[in-house]
Amino acid sequence: MTEKKQPPKLQPDFSGLDLDQTSALLSSRRTQLSLHRTRMSADRTLMSVVRTSLSLIGFGFTIFQFFRTLKQSIETAPKVAGASPRAFGITLVLLGVGTLALGIWNHLHFMWHLRKTRNELADAGLIEKQDTFPVSTTLVVATALLIAGIVAYFDMMSRAAGS
């Protein structure tokens, strides 16, 4: 049975500073944890944007399809008025896509600033340099939903032009 090697324990370098080593180490760890909490908070904010955008895109597509199907029905074709339900559905999808695009941009901007702050703290020797943020699954899902929303929008526009 081979023994698994443990990675070396990384600690910030406080040499040359007039600090109590234990207090400085605890403060460094609290700072690292606060950066991770801030990152998770940014992910939660992006998740709320994803939920809102998904609702808008889903409702818009559903309204569009419902009235499109209703208009194609032979029995009710004369009773369905104009293109306003279709336009409302397309508008909801476009609003959802726009909200999601702004949410992703805001998240990327905030994470860039947070990484810059973390690197400045690491360069100053106040936190571990090797501590990194993992890839944001929320950002991947948000990007996939943005692509799906854009595809839905163009699909709706092509169907609206065809009818």
C-alpha positions as CSV (number, residue, x, y, z in Angstrom):
1,M,0.0,0.0,0.0
2,T,1.5,3.3,-1.1
3,E,1.2,6.2,1.1
4,K,-0.3,9.4,-0.5
5,K,2.1,12.4,-0.2
6,Q,0.6,15.4,1.4
7,P,1.3,18.7,-0.3
8,P,3.6,21.1,1.6
9,K,1.7,23.3,4.0
10,L,1.8,26.8,2.5
11,Q,1.9,29.8,4.8
12,P,2.3,33.4,4.1
13,D,5.7,34.9,4.8
14,F,5.6,37.3,7.7
15,S,9.3,37.5,8.2
16,G,10.6,41.0,8.7
17,L,7.3,42.2,10.1
18,D,6.7,43.0,13.7
19,L,3.7,40.7,14.2
20,D,2.5,38.0,16.5
21,Q,2.9,34.9,14.2
22,T,-0.2,33.2,15.4
23,S,-2.4,36.3,15.1
24,A,-1.0,37.0,11.7
25,L,-1.6,33.5,10.4
26,L,-5.2,33.5,11.7
27,S,-5.8,36.8,10.1
28,S,-4.4,35.6,6.8
29,R,-6.7,32.5,6.9
30,R,-9.7,34.7,7.7
31,T,-8.9,37.0,4.8
32,Q,-8.7,34.0,2.4
33,L,-12.0,32.6,3.7
34,S,-13.6,36.0,3.3
35,L,-12.5,36.2,-0.3
36,H,-14.0,32.8,-0.9
37,R,-17.3,33.9,0.7
38,T,-17.3,36.9,-1.5
39,R,-16.8,34.8,-4.6
40,M,-19.7,32.5,-3.5
41,S,-21.8,35.5,-3.0
42,A,-21.1,36.7,-6.5
43,D,-22.1,33.2,-7.8
44,R,-25.4,33.4,-5.8
45,T,-26.1,36.8,-7.4
46,L,-25.5,35.4,-10.8
47,M,-27.8,32.4,-10.0
48,S,-30.6,34.9,-9.2
49,V,-30.0,36.6,-12.5
50,V,-30.1,33.2,-14.2
51,R,-33.5,32.4,-12.5
52,T,-35.0,35.7,-13.5
53,S,-33.8,35.4,-17.1
54,L,-34.9,31.8,-17.4
55,S,-38.4,32.8,-16.3
56,L,-38.5,35.6,-18.8
57,I,-37.2,33.5,-21.7
58,G,-39.5,30.6,-20.8
59,F,-42.6,32.7,-20.4
60,G,-41.9,34.6,-23.6
61,F,-41.3,31.4,-25.6
62,T,-44.4,29.8,-24.1
63,I,-46.6,32.8,-24.9
64,F,-45.2,32.9,-28.4
65,Q,-45.8,29.2,-29.1
66,F,-49.3,29.2,-27.4
67,F,-50.7,32.0,-29.6
68,R,-48.9,30.7,-32.7
69,T,-50.5,27.3,-32.2
70,L,-53.9,28.9,-31.4
71,K,-53.7,31.0,-34.6
72,Q,-52.9,27.9,-36.7
73,S,-55.9,26.1,-35.3
74,I,-58.6,26.0,-38.0
75,E,-61.5,26.5,-35.5
76,T,-60.2,29.6,-33.8
77,A,-58.2,31.3,-36.6
78,P,-60.6,34.2,-37.1
79,K,-60.8,34.8,-33.3
80,V,-57.1,35.4,-32.7
81,A,-56.3,39.1,-33.2
82,G,-53.1,40.6,-34.6
83,A,-49.5,40.0,-33.7
84,S,-49.4,41.6,-30.3
85,P,-49.2,38.3,-28.3
86,R,-46.3,37.2,-30.6
87,A,-44.6,40.6,-30.1
88,F,-45.0,40.3,-26.3
89,G,-43.5,36.8,-26.3
90,I,-40.5,38.0,-28.4
91,T,-40.1,41.0,-26.1
92,L,-40.0,38.8,-23.0
93,V,-37.3,36.6,-24.6
94,L,-35.3,39.6,-25.6
95,L,-35.6,41.1,-22.1
96,G,-34.5,37.8,-20.6
97,V,-31.5,37.6,-22.9
98,G,-30.5,41.2,-22.2
99,T,-30.8,40.7,-18.4
100,L,-28.7,37.6,-18.6
101,A,-26.0,39.3,-20.8
102,L,-25.8,42.2,-18.3
103,G,-25.6,39.8,-15.4
104,I,-22.8,37.8,-16.9
105,W,-20.9,41.0,-17.7
106,N,-21.3,42.3,-14.2
107,H,-20.2,38.9,-12.8
108,L,-17.1,38.8,-15.0
109,H,-16.2,42.4,-14.0
110,F,-16.6,41.7,-10.3
111,M,-14.6,38.5,-10.4
112,W,-11.8,40.3,-12.3
113,H,-11.7,42.9,-9.5
114,L,-11.8,40.2,-6.8
115,R,-8.9,38.3,-8.4
116,K,-6.9,41.5,-8.7
117,T,-7.4,42.2,-5.0
118,R,-6.5,38.6,-4.1
119,N,-3.3,38.9,-6.2
120,E,-2.4,42.2,-4.5
121,L,-2.8,40.6,-1.1
122,A,-0.8,37.6,-2.2
123,D,2.0,39.8,-3.6
124,A,2.1,41.7,-0.3
125,G,2.6,38.4,1.4
126,L,-0.6,38.6,3.4
127,I,-2.3,35.5,2.0
128,E,-1.2,32.3,0.3
129,K,-0.2,32.9,-3.3
130,Q,-1.3,29.4,-4.5
131,D,-4.8,29.7,-3.3
132,T,-7.0,30.0,-6.4
133,F,-10.7,30.3,-7.2
134,P,-12.2,27.2,-9.0
135,V,-14.1,27.6,-12.3
136,S,-17.5,29.0,-11.7
137,T,-20.1,26.4,-12.7
138,T,-22.8,29.1,-12.4
139,L,-21.0,31.1,-15.1
140,V,-20.9,28.1,-17.4
141,V,-24.6,27.5,-17.0
142,A,-25.4,31.2,-17.4
143,T,-23.4,31.3,-20.7
144,A,-25.2,28.1,-22.0
145,L,-28.6,29.7,-21.1
146,L,-27.6,32.9,-22.9
147,I,-26.8,30.9,-26.0
148,A,-30.1,29.0,-25.8
149,G,-31.9,32.3,-25.3
150,I,-30.3,33.8,-28.4
151,V,-31.1,30.7,-30.4
152,A,-34.8,30.8,-29.2
153,Y,-35.0,34.5,-30.1
154,F,-33.8,34.0,-33.7
155,D,-36.0,30.9,-34.0
156,M,-39.0,33.0,-32.9
157,M,-38.1,35.8,-35.3
158,S,-37.8,33.4,-38.2
159,R,-41.2,31.8,-37.4
160,A,-42.8,35.2,-37.0
161,A,-41.5,36.2,-40.4
162,G,-42.8,33.0,-41.9
163,S,-46.4,33.4,-40.7
